Amino acid sequence: MQTKAKKAAVLIMVGLVVLCLYSYANAQTPISAVPVTITSPGSYCFTKDLQNSAPDSNAIVVDVNDVTIDLMGYNLIGPSSGQGRGIYINACANVEIRNGTIRNFGTEGIYEIGMAGPEGNPRYGYGHRIIDVRSLSNGSDGICLWGYAHLVKDCSISENGGIGIFVGLGSAVTCNTILENVSDGIMALGNSTITGNTISFNGGDGIEVSFGCTVSGNTVAGNFYYGIWAWDGCAVIDNTAYYNGIGILVSEDGSLIKFNTLRGNFVYGILVNGASNSIEENLITGSTTGTGLNFLKAGNFYADNRASDNGTDYGGTIGQTDGGGNVSF
């Protein structure tokens, strides 16, 4: 009797799971052709690969808040020319896009116009989540999200004609792989967190952040200009910068640069062009044509850095506060 009861309980549980999955699938509205404009909140899903052949139209326009688009592992493919975008979000809130590939559009793969966008939309866009998306070979940025408070996570962004990922204020960009975009790998406006990304061989900077940002645990390698460019009041901690033009640039004031590993960056390992910055416990080696740690302005603090095999290990140190422990070896 107990065995029969257990079997019955298992069958009931399996049935409930199947029912839940069925209900979830039926709750999603299928997208089976493009171009399309979404005007109702809800969950949408692809049913196959979709191609937009009109070069100057956006494949999907999101014109309402509270939308989820599940690409279901399929491709959204553009015509490789024109001014169209893969997914255009028209200053909305709470849009999630996940699980698929967007490629070959004339401009951006995913674009949120937001309040601060270049087209001057008077509405805000905020709170979007882009998860597990591959944005490849688009004519401009892979993902461009004006507005604020966005999340971009677990995406692969490569060979786009502009920036790999651009996000507005207060956003998080985490655990993405960004490769061979024409401009910067990641650009983020103020109060954003950039963590755990791998960013290689981009034609601009690996990471560029403005004010009040945290940049941690990233690997930036082979980027043409700066591995990491931090403006004002940022924390740049525990990153690896390898063979970039300059490893880390601090262009303004009040940033903490700590626990970073910098190797083989061509001109400078760390370049400081501001004041009230603290440069601590970094390992800086192999900038053989330039300087490991170089200051352009007075009024900074540096301590416990280790430098070796640079053209000059420490430069511009007059007018700085030497906290001790800065070693050449």
C-alpha positions as CSV (number, residue, x, y, z in Angstrom):
1,M,0.0,0.0,0.0
2,Q,2.8,2.4,0.9
3,T,4.5,1.7,-2.5
4,K,1.3,2.4,-4.4
5,A,0.8,5.6,-2.4
6,K,4.4,6.7,-3.3
7,K,3.9,5.9,-6.9
8,A,0.6,7.9,-7.0
9,A,2.3,10.9,-5.3
10,V,5.2,10.8,-7.9
11,L,2.7,10.7,-10.7
12,I,0.8,13.6,-9.3
13,M,4.0,15.6,-8.9
14,V,5.0,14.8,-12.5
15,G,1.6,15.8,-13.7
16,L,1.8,19.1,-11.9
17,V,5.2,19.9,-13.4
18,V,4.0,19.1,-16.9
19,L,0.9,21.3,-16.3
20,C,3.1,24.1,-15.0
21,L,5.4,23.9,-18.1
22,Y,2.4,23.7,-20.4
23,S,0.8,26.7,-18.7
24,Y,4.1,28.7,-18.9
25,A,4.5,27.9,-22.6
26,N,1.0,28.9,-23.4
27,A,1.4,32.1,-21.4
28,Q,4.0,33.3,-23.9
29,T,3.0,35.1,-27.0
30,P,4.9,33.7,-30.0
31,I,6.9,36.0,-32.3
32,S,6.9,34.2,-35.7
33,A,7.7,37.1,-38.1
34,V,9.4,40.5,-38.1
35,P,9.2,43.4,-38.2
36,V,6.8,43.6,-35.2
37,T,5.9,46.2,-32.6
38,I,5.1,45.1,-29.0
39,T,2.4,47.2,-27.4
40,S,1.1,45.0,-24.7
41,P,3.0,43.9,-21.5
42,G,3.8,40.2,-21.2
43,S,6.1,37.4,-22.2
44,Y,7.0,36.8,-25.8
45,C,9.1,34.0,-27.4
46,F,10.6,33.1,-30.7
47,T,9.5,30.0,-32.5
48,K,12.3,29.9,-35.1
49,D,15.1,31.9,-36.6
50,L,13.8,35.3,-37.9
51,Q,15.3,37.6,-40.5
52,N,14.5,41.2,-41.1
53,S,15.2,42.0,-44.8
54,A,14.3,45.7,-44.7
55,P,17.5,47.6,-44.1
56,D,16.1,50.7,-42.5
57,S,13.4,49.1,-40.2
58,N,13.8,47.8,-36.7
59,A,13.1,44.1,-36.4
60,I,11.4,44.4,-33.0
61,V,10.1,47.6,-31.4
62,V,9.2,47.5,-27.7
63,D,6.8,50.3,-27.0
64,V,5.4,49.3,-23.6
65,N,6.7,48.5,-20.1
66,D,7.0,45.0,-18.5
67,V,8.0,42.9,-21.4
68,T,10.1,39.7,-21.6
69,I,11.5,38.4,-24.9
70,D,12.9,34.9,-24.9
71,L,14.7,34.2,-28.1
72,M,14.6,30.5,-27.2
73,G,18.1,29.9,-28.6
74,Y,17.1,31.2,-32.0
75,N,18.7,33.9,-34.2
76,L,17.4,37.4,-35.0
77,I,19.2,38.3,-38.2
78,G,19.5,41.6,-40.0
79,P,20.4,42.6,-43.6
80,S,23.9,43.7,-42.8
81,S,23.2,47.3,-44.0
82,G,21.0,50.3,-43.4
83,Q,19.8,52.0,-40.2
84,G,17.7,49.3,-38.7
85,R,18.3,47.8,-35.2
86,G,17.6,44.3,-33.9
87,I,15.5,45.2,-30.9
88,Y,14.6,48.9,-30.3
89,I,13.2,49.7,-26.8
90,N,11.3,53.0,-26.9
91,A,12.1,54.5,-23.5
92,C,10.3,51.8,-21.5
93,A,10.8,50.2,-18.1
94,N,11.4,46.6,-17.1
95,V,12.3,44.9,-20.4
96,E,14.1,41.6,-20.4
97,I,15.8,40.0,-23.4
98,R,17.4,36.6,-23.1
99,N,18.8,33.4,-24.6
100,G,19.6,33.9,-28.3
101,T,21.6,35.6,-31.0
102,I,21.1,39.1,-32.6
103,R,23.4,39.8,-35.6
104,N,24.0,41.6,-38.8
105,F,21.9,44.7,-38.2
106,G,22.9,48.0,-39.8
107,T,23.2,49.8,-36.4
108,E,22.8,48.4,-32.9
109,G,21.8,44.9,-32.0
110,I,19.8,46.1,-28.9
111,Y,19.1,49.7,-28.3
112,E,17.2,51.6,-25.6
113,I,16.8,55.3,-26.5
114,G,16.0,56.5,-22.9
115,M,16.0,60.1,-21.7
116,A,19.7,60.7,-22.5
117,G,19.8,59.1,-25.9
118,P,21.0,61.0,-28.9
119,E,17.5,61.1,-30.4
120,G,16.3,63.2,-27.5
121,N,13.3,61.1,-26.4
122,P,11.7,62.9,-23.4
123,R,10.9,59.6,-21.6
124,Y,13.2,57.6,-19.4
125,G,14.2,54.0,-20.1
126,Y,15.2,51.9,-17.0
127,G,15.5,48.6,-15.4
128,H,16.2,46.4,-18.4
129,R,17.9,43.0,-18.2
130,I,19.9,41.5,-21.1
131,I,20.9,38.0,-20.2
132,D,22.7,35.3,-22.2
133,V,22.4,37.1,-25.5
134,R,25.0,37.0,-28.3
135,S,25.2,40.2,-30.2
136,L,27.5,39.8,-33.2
137,S,28.6,41.7,-36.3
138,N,26.2,44.6,-36.1
139,G,27.1,47.9,-37.7
140,S,27.2,50.0,-34.5
141,D,27.0,48.9,-30.8
142,G,26.3,45.4,-29.8
143,I,24.1,46.5,-26.8
144,C,23.4,50.2,-26.2
145,L,21.1,51.0,-23.2
146,W,20.6,54.7,-22.4
147,G,18.5,55.5,-19.3
148,Y,19.5,53.9,-16.0
149,A,19.6,50.8,-13.8
150,H,20.2,48.1,-16.4
151,L,21.7,44.7,-16.0
152,V,23.8,43.0,-18.8
153,K,24.9,39.5,-17.8
154,D,26.4,36.4,-19.4
155,C,26.4,37.9,-22.9
156,S,28.9,37.4,-25.8
157,I,29.5,40.6,-27.8
158,S,31.9,40.5,-30.7
159,E,32.8,42.1,-34.0
160,N,30.4,45.0,-33.8
161,G,31.1,48.3,-35.5
162,G,30.9,50.4,-32.4
163,I,31.0,49.8,-28.6
164,G,30.4,46.3,-27.4
165,I,28.2,47.2,-24.4
166,F,27.1,50.7,-23.4
167,V,25.0,51.3,-20.3
168,G,23.5,54.4,-18.6
169,L,23.6,55.4,-15.0
170,G,23.5,53.0,-12.1
171,S,23.9,49.8,-14.2
172,A,25.7,46.5,-13.7
173,V,27.7,44.7,-16.4
174,T,28.8,41.3,-15.3
175,C,30.3,38.1,-16.6
176,N,30.3,39.0,-20.3
177,T,32.8,38.1,-23.0
178,I,33.6,41.0,-25.3
179,L,35.9,40.6,-28.3
180,E,37.1,42.6,-31.3
181,N,34.6,45.4,-31.4
182,V,35.6,48.5,-33.4
183,S,35.3,50.9,-30.4
184,D,35.3,50.3,-26.6
185,G,34.5,46.9,-25.1
186,I,32.4,48.4,-22.3
187,M,31.4,52.0,-21.6
188,A,29.4,52.8,-18.5
189,L,28.0,56.1,-17.1
190,G,28.1,57.0,-13.4
191,N,27.5,54.8,-10.4
192,S,27.8,51.5,-12.3
193,T,29.4,48.2,-11.5
194,I,31.6,46.4,-14.0
195,T,32.7,43.0,-12.7
196,G,33.9,39.7,-13.9
197,N,34.1,40.5,-17.7
198,T,36.7,39.3,-20.2
199,I,37.4,42.0,-22.7
200,S,39.9,41.5,-25.5
201,F,41.2,43.1,-28.7
202,N,38.8,46.0,-29.0
203,G,39.7,49.0,-31.1
204,G,39.2,51.5,-28.3
205,D,39.4,51.0,-24.6
206,G,38.6,47.7,-22.8
207,I,36.5,49.5,-20.1
208,E,35.6,53.2,-19.8
209,V,33.6,54.4,-16.8
210,S,32.7,57.9,-15.7
211,F,32.1,58.7,-12.0
212,G,31.5,56.7,-8.9
213,C,31.9,53.3,-10.6
214,T,33.3,50.0,-9.3
215,V,35.5,48.0,-11.7
216,S,36.6,44.7,-10.3
217,G,37.6,41.2,-11.3
218,N,37.8,41.9,-15.0
219,T,40.4,40.7,-17.5
220,V,41.3,43.3,-20.2
221,A,43.9,42.3,-22.9
222,G,45.1,43.6,-26.2
223,N,42.8,46.6,-26.3
224,F,44.2,49.4,-28.5
225,Y,44.0,52.4,-26.1
226,Y,43.4,51.9,-22.4
227,G,42.7,48.6,-20.7
228,I,40.6,50.5,-18.1
229,W,39.8,54.2,-18.1
230,A,38.3,55.5,-14.9
231,W,37.2,59.1,-14.6
232,D,36.3,60.4,-11.1
233,G,35.8,58.7,-7.7
234,C,36.0,55.2,-8.9
235,A,37.3,51.9,-7.3
236,V,39.4,49.9,-9.7
237,I,40.3,46.7,-7.8
238,D,41.7,43.3,-8.6
239,N,41.7,43.5,-12.4
240,T,44.2,42.1,-14.9
241,A,45.4,44.3,-17.7
242,Y,47.7,42.7,-20.2
243,Y,49.2,44.2,-23.4
244,N,46.9,47.2,-23.8
245,G,48.1,50.6,-25.0
246,I,48.0,51.8,-21.4
247,G,46.9,49.4,-18.6
248,I,44.9,51.8,-16.4
249,L,44.2,55.5,-16.9
250,V,42.9,57.6,-13.9
251,S,41.9,60.9,-15.6
252,E,40.3,62.8,-12.7
253,D,40.3,62.7,-8.8
254,G,39.5,60.6,-5.8
255,S,39.8,57.0,-7.2
256,L,41.3,53.9,-5.5
257,I,43.5,51.7,-7.7
258,K,44.4,48.6,-5.8
259,F,45.4,44.9,-6.2
260,N,45.6,45.1,-10.0
261,T,48.0,43.1,-12.1
262,L,49.4,45.0,-15.1
263,R,51.8,43.3,-17.5
264,G,53.2,44.3,-20.9
265,N,51.1,47.5,-21.4
266,F,53.0,49.4,-24.1
267,V,53.2,53.0,-22.8
268,Y,52.2,53.0,-19.1
269,G,51.1,50.4,-16.6
270,I,49.1,53.0,-14.6
271,L,48.8,56.6,-15.6
272,V,47.4,59.1,-13.1
273,N,46.2,62.5,-14.5
274,G,44.3,63.7,-11.4
275,A,44.7,64.4,-7.7
276,S,43.6,62.8,-4.4
277,N,43.9,59.3,-5.9
278,S,45.3,56.3,-4.0
279,I,47.4,53.8,-5.9
280,E,48.1,50.8,-3.7
281,E,49.4,47.2,-3.9
282,N,49.5,46.8,-7.7
283,L,52.0,44.7,-9.6
284,I,53.3,46.5,-12.7
285,T,55.7,44.8,-15.0
286,G,56.8,44.7,-18.6
287,S,56.0,48.2,-19.8
288,T,59.4,48.2,-21.4
289,T,58.9,51.3,-23.7
290,G,57.4,53.5,-21.0
291,T,56.7,53.8,-17.2
292,G,55.2,51.4,-14.8
293,L,53.4,54.0,-12.6
294,N,53.4,57.6,-13.8
295,F,51.8,60.7,-12.3
296,L,51.0,63.8,-14.3
297,K,49.6,65.9,-11.5
298,A,50.6,66.3,-7.8
299,G,48.6,65.5,-4.7
300,N,48.2,61.7,-4.9
301,F,49.1,58.8,-2.5
302,Y,50.9,55.6,-3.5
303,A,52.1,52.7,-1.4
304,D,53.2,49.1,-1.5
305,N,53.3,48.8,-5.3
306,R,55.8,46.4,-7.0
307,A,57.3,47.3,-10.3
308,S,59.8,45.5,-12.6
309,D,61.0,45.3,-16.1
310,N,59.5,48.7,-17.1
311,G,61.4,51.4,-19.0
312,T,61.1,53.4,-15.8
313,D,59.3,51.9,-12.8
314,Y,58.0,55.1,-11.1
315,G,57.7,58.6,-12.7
316,G,56.3,62.0,-11.7
317,T,56.6,61.1,-8.0
318,I,57.6,64.7,-6.9
319,G,54.6,66.2,-5.2
320,Q,53.0,62.8,-4.4
321,T,52.7,61.2,-0.9
322,D,54.9,58.1,-0.8
323,G,53.3,55.8,1.8
324,G,56.2,53.4,1.6
325,G,56.7,49.9,0.3
326,N,57.0,50.9,-3.3
327,V,59.6,48.5,-4.6
328,S,61.5,48.0,-7.9
329,F,62.8,44.5,-8.3
